[in-house]
Amino acid sequence: MGVVHLGKMHLRWCRNCNLPILEETRCGICGKETHVVDMTPPGDVRPAFPYDVKKIVEIVDKQFGVGCGKRVIPEGTIVLLNKVPALDRMDEVIINGEVVGALRYDIGKGWKFILRMPAARAIGDIAERGFVIADDGTVESIVEHHANLMAPGVLKTAEELQVGDEVVVLTKDRHAFATGTARMSGKEMIKKGRGVAVKVRWAERPREHSSQAKKTNWSDVLKANEAVISRRVNEATRFIREVVEKNRLPCAVSFSGGKDSLACLLLTIDAGFRFPILFIDTGLEFEETVHHVLEIAKKYDLKVIIEKASENAFYGHLDIFGPPGRDYRWCCKTNKLGPTVKAITKYFPEGLLSFIGQRRYESESRAEKDRVWKNPWTPGQIGASPIQDWTALHVWLYIFSKGEKYNPWYERGLDRIGCYLCPASDLSELEIVERNCELYKKWKDYLYNYALKKGFETDWVDLGLWRWKRIPQSIIDELKRLGKEDALRQQHDTNEAERLRATQRGLTLIMQEGYSPCIKGYSAEGIFNKPLNFVAVCNLLNIVGEVDIDSEGNFCRVNDVIVMKEGAIIAKGQSPDEIKENVEKVRQAVVKAMECVGCGVCIARCNKGALMLEQDHIRILPDRCVHCGNCIEPCPALSFGDSAFEF
């Protein structure tokens, strides 16, 4: 996976105090020089909670033998995790100012600890599994010339060593000098006497392991970083006051229940404000998230504005859109954006300055955003992020310094909090959710039923392939490597699968090939593949232009395009290009009328007050509509539906 730079790397370490230090070149306790921690970008490090530490210890013990985990992470050790690019999830584990290894989740296999030399040295003399003892003569070629360990150099191996196992390579006196992956089983290494035994990943000259690191705790970390957190808070509160003064709009804090929005909320309070909380309940939230939001609001005596997605906003639209995906996030529009627009329109008709816990280290798209921005999806909303340039560790130290409660899901292994079935989640995160959230069972049952109807194997669900509309090549390659290509294909074409495809095929406009000469120049004919709700269609065609409806209600006309009640259309124009443009506008309006999901996103696009929701469907007030077309998109029915325009 490629290296991702999203901002400056701020993590340093005081070797004297054995503490992580953000930004400062001098320790906040002893005053001695700090040193840069060599880690993989983007460097958005976070604390390892007791759950994380326990998991690492258990996995190390499982791979290398009982007691090895405590050698890697002794009691009284500050542990940081640095999330790095991977097929699923991988966290570098930082202890005593260096990366000692990485915890990686492999698709189809589960968690694995990847040793680096500090961890390898710690376990070398007690490892009972996952070790290879090599001839001392191999050290030079491996350490100095970056060679792999060849089978002739193997003296002994762990009894159950298998191909693909993570390995620590030891000298005869059990000093670690390399780590890597076994390319053959332990028995083959001894028996074959040739070929690559271990693909070496890391190597250093063998030396004794030092276990004299100073014991520390998070109170020490807070004390050492007091100055930098204070400086960050002062800058953020000053920013908040300046933005409020400049924009002169009603204000609110968008609080999702996660750590970043919690920090943002606390900063607005530190700045001297008591803004209301705007909480969008997608209907897919963890129960603990909703409880946490209400608990924080009560503690600080803050007004809470809760806008909840409709009961059928998600499960009611699965028949239309199918499962959401990372590349197919229709649920964000129906369950998040739609209710957001409704809330802002309802409670902040004059506009809104919304403080949002957005950080550049979260993603490339957020790294490119300004600190203050206008939301193109919700006109009238200005977003501002006081913590745009904070890393996760800045956020956590600020929350710890306030002694504030945070969402309990962080202590269960999640590093981000969202909807419980979010397709942006890693497979490792969904495993945690499934183990701790009753609500996920309903979703898993739906996925299995969907897979059955579509003719997919259960691996399509179990390996998380439902999370993409178009599965990335990197995932396809990994599945092939694992021999799980069958998960990519429909295994049988059942009648049910055929029926499902038919019902899920969206509204399609099929135009006849070619254009016929006529008085106005050219004409073209076509038909929609489904009967139309003619009343709704005539109403939504106002988006395109003034609508003329036949006195008997059999057809309507807009911009030289006639739409028949049964779904046929006739279009005329001076050129084929003009016809195609007009027909596409009509098609979009018809699809919007027929497949509206009632999200309400388009309402905010109209500054004439010409749009309203009626029984969860959009309706135009013709006497107010100026036919500008601004409300046509964004629209889930157009962006994510299966509608098409075929010539």
C-alpha positions as CSV (number, residue, x, y, z in Angstrom):
1,M,0.0,0.0,0.0
2,G,1.3,3.5,-0.8
3,V,2.5,6.0,1.8
4,V,-0.1,8.7,2.6
5,H,1.0,12.1,3.7
6,L,-1.8,14.2,5.2
7,G,0.1,16.6,7.4
8,K,3.1,17.2,9.5
9,M,4.2,14.3,11.7
10,H,4.2,15.5,15.3
11,L,5.2,12.6,17.4
12,R,8.5,12.8,19.3
13,W,9.8,10.9,22.4
14,C,11.7,11.9,25.5
15,R,14.1,9.0,26.1
16,N,14.9,10.2,29.6
17,C,11.3,10.2,30.8
18,N,10.3,7.5,28.3
19,L,7.2,9.6,27.3
20,P,5.6,10.6,23.9
21,I,5.9,14.3,23.3
22,L,3.9,16.1,20.7
23,E,5.6,18.8,18.6
24,E,8.1,20.0,21.2
25,T,11.9,19.5,20.8
26,R,12.2,19.6,24.6
27,C,10.4,17.5,27.2
28,G,7.8,19.3,29.3
29,I,9.0,17.5,32.4
30,C,12.8,17.1,32.3
31,G,13.6,19.7,29.6
32,K,15.9,17.3,27.7
33,E,15.9,17.0,24.0
34,T,13.2,14.9,22.3
35,H,13.6,12.7,19.3
36,V,11.5,12.0,16.2
37,V,9.7,8.7,16.2
38,D,10.3,6.8,13.0
39,M,6.9,5.6,11.9
40,T,4.8,5.3,8.7
41,P,2.7,8.4,7.6
42,P,0.2,9.8,8.1
43,G,1.2,9.4,11.8
44,D,-2.3,9.9,13.3
45,V,-1.3,8.0,16.5
46,R,-3.7,7.2,19.2
47,P,-3.5,5.6,22.7
48,A,-3.8,1.9,23.0
49,F,-6.6,1.2,25.5
50,P,-6.5,-1.8,27.8
51,Y,-8.6,-3.8,25.3
52,D,-6.0,-3.1,22.6
53,V,-3.1,-4.0,24.9
54,K,-4.7,-7.2,26.0
55,K,-5.4,-8.2,22.4
56,I,-1.8,-7.6,21.3
57,V,-0.5,-9.6,24.3
58,E,-2.8,-12.5,23.5
59,I,-1.9,-12.6,19.8
60,V,1.8,-12.5,20.5
61,D,1.4,-15.3,23.0
62,K,-0.5,-17.3,20.5
63,Q,2.1,-16.9,17.8
64,F,5.3,-17.2,19.8
65,G,4.4,-18.8,23.2
66,V,3.0,-17.9,26.6
67,G,4.8,-15.0,28.2
68,C,6.0,-13.4,25.0
69,G,3.2,-10.9,25.0
70,K,4.2,-9.5,28.4
71,R,7.8,-9.3,27.2
72,V,6.7,-7.1,24.2
73,I,4.4,-4.9,26.4
74,P,5.6,-5.0,30.0
75,E,3.4,-3.6,32.8
76,G,3.6,0.2,33.2
77,T,4.2,0.9,29.5
78,I,2.7,3.6,27.4
79,V,1.5,2.1,24.1
80,L,0.6,4.1,21.0
81,L,-1.0,2.8,17.9
82,N,-0.4,4.2,14.4
83,K,-2.9,3.2,11.8
84,V,-1.2,2.6,8.5
85,P,-2.4,1.8,4.9
86,A,-3.3,-1.9,4.5
87,L,-5.8,-4.1,2.7
88,D,-7.9,-4.2,5.9
89,R,-6.4,-2.9,9.1
90,M,-2.9,-2.5,10.4
91,D,-1.6,-0.6,13.4
92,E,2.1,0.0,14.1
93,V,2.7,-0.6,17.9
94,I,4.9,2.1,19.4
95,I,6.6,1.5,22.7
96,N,9.6,3.2,24.3
97,G,9.8,5.6,21.4
98,E,10.1,3.0,18.6
99,V,7.9,0.8,16.5
100,V,8.2,-2.7,18.0
101,G,5.9,-4.4,15.5
102,A,2.5,-4.1,13.8
103,L,-0.8,-5.7,14.5
104,R,-2.4,-6.7,11.1
105,Y,-5.7,-8.1,10.2
106,D,-5.6,-10.5,7.2
107,I,-8.7,-11.1,5.2
108,G,-9.9,-14.7,5.8
109,K,-7.3,-15.3,8.5
110,G,-7.7,-12.8,11.3
111,W,-5.1,-11.0,13.4
112,K,-1.4,-11.4,13.2
113,F,1.5,-9.7,14.9
114,I,4.3,-8.6,12.6
115,L,7.6,-8.5,14.6
116,R,10.2,-5.8,14.3
117,M,13.5,-6.1,16.0
118,P,12.7,-4.5,19.4
119,A,9.9,-7.1,19.9
120,A,12.0,-9.9,18.5
121,R,14.9,-9.2,20.9
122,A,12.4,-9.1,23.8
123,I,11.1,-12.7,23.1
124,G,14.1,-14.4,21.6
125,D,15.2,-16.3,24.7
126,I,11.7,-17.6,25.6
127,A,9.9,-18.1,22.3
128,E,8.4,-21.6,22.0
129,R,6.7,-21.1,18.6
130,G,7.4,-19.1,15.5
131,F,11.2,-19.3,15.8
132,V,14.1,-20.5,13.6
133,I,17.6,-20.9,14.9
134,A,20.2,-20.2,12.2
135,D,23.9,-20.8,11.9
136,D,25.9,-17.8,13.1
137,G,27.5,-17.7,9.7
138,T,24.2,-16.4,8.2
139,V,24.2,-13.2,10.2
140,E,26.6,-11.3,8.0
141,S,24.8,-11.9,4.7
142,I,21.3,-11.2,6.2
143,V,22.2,-8.1,8.2
144,E,24.7,-6.5,5.9
145,H,23.6,-7.7,2.5
146,H,19.8,-7.9,3.1
147,A,19.7,-11.6,2.1
148,N,17.0,-14.0,3.0
149,L,17.6,-17.0,5.3
150,M,18.3,-20.0,3.1
151,A,17.4,-23.6,4.2
152,P,21.1,-24.7,4.5
153,G,21.6,-22.1,7.3
154,V,18.7,-23.5,9.4
155,L,19.7,-25.5,12.5
156,K,16.4,-25.8,14.3
157,T,12.8,-24.6,14.1
158,A,9.7,-24.5,16.2
159,E,7.9,-27.9,15.8
160,E,4.7,-26.6,14.3
161,L,6.1,-23.9,12.0
162,Q,4.1,-23.5,8.9
163,V,4.4,-21.7,5.6
164,G,3.3,-18.0,6.0
165,D,4.0,-17.9,9.8
166,E,5.7,-14.9,11.2
167,V,9.2,-15.8,12.3
168,V,11.9,-14.6,14.7
169,V,15.4,-15.7,13.5
170,L,17.8,-16.5,16.3
171,T,21.5,-17.2,16.8
172,K,22.5,-20.4,18.6
173,D,22.5,-18.5,21.9
174,R,18.9,-17.3,21.0
175,H,19.7,-13.7,20.3
176,A,17.3,-12.3,17.6
177,F,18.9,-10.8,14.5
178,A,16.0,-11.0,11.9
179,T,12.3,-11.3,11.5
180,G,10.2,-12.3,8.5
181,T,7.8,-14.8,7.0
182,A,8.4,-18.6,6.7
183,R,8.5,-19.7,3.0
184,M,8.4,-23.4,3.9
185,S,7.4,-25.4,6.9
186,G,9.9,-26.1,9.7
187,K,10.2,-29.7,8.7
188,E,10.9,-28.7,5.1
189,M,13.6,-26.3,6.2
190,I,15.5,-29.1,7.8
191,K,14.6,-31.8,5.3
192,K,15.1,-29.9,2.0
193,G,18.4,-28.2,2.7
194,R,17.9,-25.7,-0.1
195,G,15.7,-22.8,-1.1
196,V,14.5,-19.7,0.8
197,A,13.5,-20.7,4.3
198,V,12.6,-17.3,5.7
199,K,11.7,-14.1,3.7
200,V,13.5,-11.6,5.8
201,R,11.7,-8.3,6.6
202,W,13.8,-6.7,9.3
203,A,17.4,-7.4,10.5
204,E,19.9,-6.1,12.9
205,R,23.1,-7.2,14.6
206,P,22.3,-9.5,17.5
207,R,22.5,-7.9,20.9
208,E,21.1,-8.4,24.4
209,H,17.5,-7.2,25.1
210,S,17.4,-4.3,27.6
211,S,14.3,-4.5,29.9
212,Q,15.3,-1.4,31.9
213,A,12.8,1.0,30.3
214,K,11.2,3.5,32.8
215,K,7.6,2.7,33.8
216,T,5.2,5.5,33.0
217,N,1.5,6.3,33.0
218,W,-0.9,8.6,31.2
219,S,-0.8,11.2,33.9
220,D,2.9,11.6,33.1
221,V,2.1,12.0,29.4
222,L,-0.4,14.7,30.2
223,K,2.1,16.6,32.4
224,A,4.8,16.3,29.7
225,N,2.5,17.6,27.0
226,E,0.7,20.3,29.1
227,A,2.3,23.2,27.3
228,V,1.5,22.0,23.7
229,I,-2.1,21.1,24.5
230,S,-2.6,24.4,26.3
231,R,-1.2,26.2,23.2
232,R,-3.5,24.2,20.9
233,V,-6.5,24.9,23.0
234,N,-5.8,28.7,23.1
235,E,-5.4,28.8,19.4
236,A,-8.6,26.8,18.8
237,T,-10.7,28.9,21.2
238,R,-9.4,32.1,19.6
239,F,-10.3,30.7,16.2
240,I,-13.9,29.9,17.4
241,R,-14.5,33.4,18.7
242,E,-13.1,34.9,15.5
243,V,-15.3,32.8,13.2
244,V,-18.4,33.5,15.3
245,E,-17.6,37.3,15.1
246,K,-17.0,37.2,11.4
247,N,-20.1,35.2,10.3
248,R,-22.8,36.5,12.6
249,L,-25.0,33.4,12.1
250,P,-26.8,31.1,14.5
251,C,-24.3,28.6,15.8
252,A,-24.4,24.9,16.7
253,V,-22.0,22.1,17.3
254,S,-22.4,19.0,15.1
255,F,-22.0,16.2,17.7
256,S,-21.8,12.7,16.3
257,G,-20.8,11.0,19.6
258,G,-17.2,10.4,18.5
259,K,-14.0,11.8,20.0
260,D,-13.4,14.5,17.5
261,S,-16.8,16.1,17.8
262,L,-16.5,15.8,21.6
263,A,-13.3,17.7,21.5
264,C,-14.9,20.3,19.2
265,L,-17.8,20.7,21.6
266,L,-15.5,21.1,24.7
267,L,-13.5,23.7,22.8
268,T,-16.6,25.8,22.1
269,I,-17.4,25.7,25.9
270,D,-13.8,26.7,26.7
271,A,-14.3,29.6,24.3
272,G,-17.1,30.8,26.4
273,F,-20.1,29.6,24.4
274,R,-23.0,27.3,25.1
275,F,-24.1,26.4,21.5
276,P,-26.9,23.9,21.0
277,I,-25.9,20.4,19.9
278,L,-27.0,19.2,16.5
279,F,-27.2,15.4,16.5
280,I,-28.3,13.5,13.4
281,D,-29.7,10.2,14.4
282,T,-29.3,8.1,11.3
283,G,-31.3,5.2,12.8
284,L,-28.1,3.2,12.5
285,E,-26.3,4.5,15.5
286,F,-25.0,2.4,18.4
287,E,-27.2,2.7,21.4
288,E,-24.2,3.8,23.4
289,T,-23.7,6.7,21.0
290,V,-27.1,8.1,21.5
291,H,-26.8,7.7,25.2
292,H,-23.4,9.4,25.2
293,V,-24.7,12.4,23.3
294,L,-27.6,12.9,25.7
295,E,-25.3,12.4,28.7
296,I,-22.9,15.1,27.5
297,A,-25.7,17.5,26.7
298,K,-27.2,17.0,30.2
299,K,-23.9,17.5,31.9
300,Y,-23.2,20.9,30.3
301,D,-26.9,21.9,30.2
302,L,-26.9,22.2,26.4
303,K,-29.9,22.3,24.1
304,V,-30.0,19.2,21.9
305,I,-31.5,19.3,18.4
306,I,-32.1,15.7,17.3
307,E,-33.1,15.1,13.7
308,K,-33.8,11.4,13.1
309,A,-34.0,9.6,9.8
310,S,-37.3,8.2,9.0
311,E,-38.0,4.6,10.1
312,N,-37.7,3.2,6.5
313,A,-34.8,5.5,5.4
314,F,-32.4,2.6,5.3
315,Y,-34.1,-0.8,5.4
316,G,-37.0,0.5,3.4
317,H,-34.8,1.4,0.5
318,L,-32.7,-1.7,0.3
319,D,-35.0,-3.1,-2.3
320,I,-34.2,0.0,-4.5
321,F,-30.5,0.4,-4.0
322,G,-29.3,-2.9,-2.5
323,P,-26.5,-2.9,0.1
324,P,-24.5,0.3,0.3
325,G,-20.8,0.3,-0.4
326,R,-17.6,2.3,0.0
327,D,-18.1,3.3,-3.6
328,Y,-21.9,3.4,-3.4
329,R,-22.8,5.4,-0.2
330,W,-26.4,6.1,-0.9
331,C,-27.2,5.7,2.8
332,C,-25.1,8.8,3.6
333,K,-27.6,10.8,1.5
334,T,-30.8,9.2,2.8
335,N,-29.9,8.7,6.5
336,K,-27.4,11.5,7.2
337,L,-27.5,14.3,4.6
338,G,-31.3,14.3,4.2
339,P,-32.0,14.7,7.9
340,T,-29.2,17.3,8.2
341,V,-30.9,19.4,5.5
342,K,-34.2,19.0,7.1
343,A,-32.8,20.1,10.5
344,I,-31.0,23.1,9.1
345,T,-34.1,24.2,7.1
346,K,-36.4,23.7,10.1
347,Y,-34.3,25.2,12.9
348,F,-31.9,27.5,11.1
349,P,-33.8,29.1,8.2
350,E,-31.4,32.1,8.2
351,G,-28.3,29.9,7.9
352,L,-26.0,28.1,10.3
353,L,-22.4,28.2,11.4
354,S,-21.7,24.7,12.4
355,F,-18.6,23.7,14.4
356,I,-17.5,20.3,13.2
357,G,-14.8,17.9,14.5
358,Q,-13.1,17.4,11.2
359,R,-9.3,16.6,11.0
360,R,-6.9,16.5,8.1
361,Y,-5.4,13.3,9.3
362,E,-8.6,11.4,8.7
363,S,-8.5,11.2,4.9
364,E,-7.0,12.8,1.8
365,S,-10.3,14.6,1.0
366,R,-10.4,16.2,4.5
367,A,-6.7,17.1,4.3
368,E,-7.5,19.2,1.2
369,K,-10.4,21.1,2.9
370,D,-10.0,24.5,4.4
371,R,-10.6,25.2,8.0
372,V,-13.8,27.1,7.2
373,W,-15.9,26.1,4.3
374,K,-19.4,26.4,2.7
375,N,-21.2,23.1,2.5
376,P,-22.2,22.5,-1.2
377,W,-24.8,19.9,-0.1
378,T,-26.6,22.0,2.4
379,P,-26.8,25.7,1.2
380,G,-26.8,28.1,4.1
381,Q,-24.5,26.0,6.2
382,I,-20.9,27.2,6.9
383,G,-18.7,24.6,8.5
384,A,-15.7,25.4,10.7
385,S,-13.2,23.0,12.3
386,P,-11.2,24.1,15.3
387,I,-9.2,20.8,15.3
388,Q,-8.4,20.6,11.5
389,D,-4.7,20.3,12.2
390,W,-4.8,18.1,15.3
391,T,-3.7,14.5,15.4
392,A,-5.8,11.9,17.2
393,L,-3.3,12.1,20.1
394,H,-3.8,15.8,20.4
395,V,-7.5,15.1,20.7
396,W,-7.2,12.3,23.2
397,L,-4.8,14.2,25.4
398,Y,-7.2,17.2,25.4
399,I,-10.1,14.9,26.4
400,F,-8.0,13.1,29.1
401,S,-7.0,16.5,30.5
402,K,-10.6,17.5,30.9
403,G,-11.4,14.1,32.6
404,E,-14.3,13.8,30.2
405,K,-16.2,10.6,29.4
406,Y,-16.0,9.3,25.9
407,N,-17.9,6.8,23.7
408,P,-17.3,3.3,25.3
409,W,-16.8,1.8,21.8
410,Y,-13.3,3.2,21.8
411,E,-12.4,0.8,24.6
412,R,-13.9,-2.1,22.6
413,G,-11.4,-1.7,19.8
414,L,-12.9,0.8,17.4
415,D,-10.8,3.8,16.4
416,R,-13.7,5.6,14.7
417,I,-17.4,5.7,15.6
418,G,-20.1,5.8,13.0
419,C,-23.1,3.7,11.9
420,Y,-22.9,0.1,13.1
421,L,-23.1,-1.3,9.6
422,C,-21.0,1.3,7.8
423,P,-19.4,-0.2,4.6
424,A,-16.4,2.1,5.2
425,S,-15.6,-0.1,8.3
426,D,-12.7,-2.5,8.1
427,L,-13.5,-6.2,8.3
428,S,-11.7,-6.2,11.6
429,E,-14.0,-3.5,12.9
430,L,-17.1,-5.3,11.8
431,E,-15.9,-8.3,13.7
432,I,-15.8,-6.2,16.8
433,V,-19.2,-4.8,16.1
434,E,-20.8,-8.2,15.5
435,R,-19.4,-9.4,18.8
436,N,-20.7,-6.4,20.8
437,C,-23.8,-5.1,19.0
438,E,-27.2,-6.9,18.8
439,L,-28.3,-4.7,16.0
440,Y,-25.7,-6.0,13.7
441,K,-27.4,-9.4,13.6
442,K,-30.4,-8.0,11.6
443,W,-28.0,-6.6,9.0
444,K,-26.0,-9.8,8.8
445,D,-29.2,-11.8,8.2
446,Y,-30.2,-9.4,5.5
447,L,-26.8,-9.8,3.8
448,Y,-27.0,-13.6,3.9
449,N,-30.5,-13.5,2.4
450,Y,-29.4,-11.1,-0.3
451,A,-26.4,-13.3,-1.2
452,L,-28.7,-16.3,-1.4
453,K,-31.1,-14.5,-3.7
454,K,-28.3,-13.2,-5.9
455,G,-26.5,-16.6,-6.0
456,F,-23.4,-15.6,-4.0
457,E,-21.5,-17.9,-1.7
458,T,-21.6,-17.0,2.0
459,D,-18.0,-15.8,1.7
460,W,-19.4,-12.8,-0.1
461,V,-20.7,-11.8,3.3
462,D,-18.1,-13.3,5.6
463,L,-15.2,-11.7,3.8
464,G,-16.9,-8.3,3.6
465,L,-17.2,-8.2,-0.2
466,W,-20.7,-6.6,0.1
467,R,-18.8,-3.3,1.1
468,W,-18.1,-2.6,-2.6
469,K,-20.2,-2.2,-5.7
470,R,-16.9,-2.7,-7.7
471,I,-14.4,-4.7,-5.7
472,P,-10.9,-3.2,-5.8
473,Q,-8.2,-5.1,-7.7
474,S,-6.1,-5.4,-4.6
475,I,-8.9,-7.3,-2.8
476,I,-9.5,-9.5,-5.9
477,D,-5.7,-10.3,-6.0
478,E,-5.7,-11.2,-2.3
479,L,-8.8,-13.5,-2.6
480,K,-7.1,-15.2,-5.5
481,R,-4.0,-15.7,-3.5
482,L,-6.1,-17.3,-0.7
483,G,-7.9,-19.5,-3.2
484,K,-11.2,-17.8,-2.6
485,E,-12.1,-16.6,-6.1
486,D,-15.5,-18.2,-5.8
487,A,-16.5,-15.5,-3.4
488,L,-16.3,-13.1,-6.3
489,R,-18.8,-14.9,-8.6
490,Q,-22.5,-15.7,-8.6
491,Q,-22.5,-19.5,-8.1
492,H,-25.9,-20.2,-9.5
493,D,-28.5,-18.3,-11.4
494,T,-31.7,-19.1,-9.4
495,N,-35.2,-18.0,-10.4
496,E,-35.1,-15.8,-7.3
497,A,-31.9,-14.2,-8.5
498,E,-33.5,-13.5,-11.8
499,R,-36.6,-12.0,-10.1
500,L,-34.5,-9.9,-7.9
501,R,-32.5,-8.4,-10.8
502,A,-35.8,-7.6,-12.6
503,T,-37.3,-5.9,-9.6
504,Q,-34.1,-4.0,-8.8
505,R,-33.5,-2.8,-12.4
506,G,-34.2,0.9,-12.2
507,L,-36.3,3.0,-14.4
508,T,-34.8,2.9,-17.8
509,L,-35.5,5.2,-20.8
510,I,-34.8,3.3,-24.1
511,M,-34.6,5.5,-27.2
512,Q,-34.9,4.3,-30.7
513,E,-31.7,4.6,-32.8
514,G,-31.5,7.5,-35.2
515,Y,-33.4,10.7,-35.6
516,S,-36.3,11.4,-38.0
517,P,-36.6,14.7,-40.0
518,C,-39.6,16.9,-39.0
519,I,-40.8,20.5,-39.2
520,K,-38.7,21.6,-36.3
521,G,-35.6,19.8,-37.6
522,Y,-35.4,16.4,-36.0
523,S,-37.5,14.1,-33.8
524,A,-36.8,11.0,-31.7
525,E,-38.9,8.4,-29.9
526,G,-38.5,6.3,-26.8
527,I,-40.2,4.6,-23.9
528,F,-39.6,4.0,-20.2
529,N,-39.5,0.4,-19.1
530,K,-42.1,0.8,-16.4
531,P,-45.5,2.5,-16.1
532,L,-45.3,6.0,-14.8
533,N,-47.0,7.7,-11.9
534,F,-48.2,10.4,-14.3
535,V,-49.4,12.9,-11.7
536,A,-46.0,12.8,-9.9
537,V,-44.1,13.0,-13.2
538,C,-46.0,16.0,-14.5
539,N,-45.4,17.8,-11.2
540,L,-41.6,17.1,-11.1
541,L,-41.2,18.0,-14.8
542,N,-41.5,21.7,-13.6
543,I,-37.8,21.3,-12.8
544,V,-37.2,21.3,-16.6
545,G,-39.6,24.0,-17.7
546,E,-43.2,25.0,-17.8
547,V,-45.4,22.0,-18.1
548,D,-48.4,21.9,-20.4
549,I,-50.8,19.0,-19.5
550,D,-53.3,17.5,-22.0
551,S,-56.9,18.3,-21.0
552,E,-57.7,14.6,-20.9
553,G,-54.6,13.8,-18.9
554,N,-53.0,11.5,-21.4
555,F,-49.8,13.3,-22.0
556,C,-47.8,16.4,-21.0
557,R,-45.3,18.6,-22.9
558,V,-42.2,20.4,-21.7
559,N,-39.4,21.9,-23.8
560,D,-40.6,20.1,-27.0
561,V,-40.6,16.8,-25.3
562,I,-43.9,15.0,-25.0
563,V,-44.3,12.4,-22.2
564,M,-47.2,10.0,-22.6
565,K,-49.1,8.5,-19.7
566,E,-48.0,5.0,-20.5
567,G,-44.3,6.0,-20.6
568,A,-43.6,6.8,-24.2
569,I,-41.9,10.0,-25.2
570,I,-41.5,12.0,-28.4
571,A,-38.8,14.7,-28.6
572,K,-38.2,17.4,-31.2
573,G,-35.4,19.8,-31.7
574,Q,-33.1,21.7,-34.1
575,S,-30.3,19.1,-33.8
576,P,-29.7,15.6,-32.3
577,D,-27.6,17.2,-29.6
578,E,-30.4,19.5,-28.6
579,I,-32.8,16.6,-28.4
580,K,-30.4,14.5,-26.4
581,E,-29.9,17.3,-23.9
582,N,-33.6,17.9,-23.4
583,V,-34.4,14.2,-23.2
584,E,-31.8,13.7,-20.5
585,K,-33.3,16.5,-18.4
586,V,-36.7,15.0,-18.8
587,R,-35.3,11.5,-17.9
588,Q,-33.8,12.9,-14.7
589,A,-37.0,14.6,-13.6
590,V,-39.0,11.4,-14.3
591,V,-36.6,9.2,-12.4
592,K,-36.6,11.7,-9.5
593,A,-40.5,11.6,-9.5
594,M,-40.7,7.8,-9.7
595,E,-37.8,6.8,-7.4
596,C,-37.7,9.6,-4.8
597,V,-36.7,8.2,-1.4
598,G,-37.8,11.3,0.6
599,C,-34.4,12.3,1.8
600,G,-35.2,16.0,1.4
601,V,-31.7,17.0,0.2
602,C,-33.1,18.9,-2.8
603,I,-35.3,21.1,-0.7
604,A,-32.4,23.2,0.5
605,R,-31.3,23.7,-3.1
606,C,-34.4,25.9,-3.8
607,N,-34.4,29.5,-2.6
608,K,-37.9,30.0,-3.8
609,G,-39.6,27.7,-1.3
610,A,-41.0,25.7,-4.2
611,L,-40.2,22.2,-2.8
612,M,-41.9,20.3,-0.1
613,L,-42.1,16.7,1.2
614,E,-45.5,15.0,1.0
615,Q,-45.8,11.5,2.2
616,D,-42.0,11.0,2.0
617,H,-42.0,12.1,-1.7
618,I,-40.8,15.4,-3.1
619,R,-43.5,17.7,-4.6
620,I,-43.2,21.0,-6.5
621,L,-45.4,24.0,-5.9
622,P,-45.7,25.1,-9.6
623,D,-46.7,28.7,-8.7
624,R,-43.4,29.2,-7.0
625,C,-41.1,27.2,-9.3
626,V,-38.9,29.2,-11.7
627,H,-37.7,26.0,-13.6
628,C,-34.0,26.8,-12.7
629,G,-33.1,23.1,-12.4
630,N,-30.9,23.7,-9.3
631,C,-32.8,21.0,-7.3
632,I,-32.3,18.2,-9.8
633,E,-29.1,17.1,-8.0
634,P,-27.7,15.9,-5.6
635,C,-30.3,13.1,-5.6
636,P,-29.8,9.5,-4.4
637,A,-32.3,8.2,-7.0
638,L,-30.1,9.7,-9.7
639,S,-26.7,9.1,-8.2
640,F,-27.2,5.6,-6.8
641,G,-30.2,4.1,-8.4
642,D,-30.0,1.8,-11.4
643,S,-31.7,4.1,-13.8
644,A,-30.3,4.5,-17.2
645,F,-30.5,6.4,-20.5
646,E,-30.0,4.1,-23.4
647,F,-29.9,5.2,-27.1
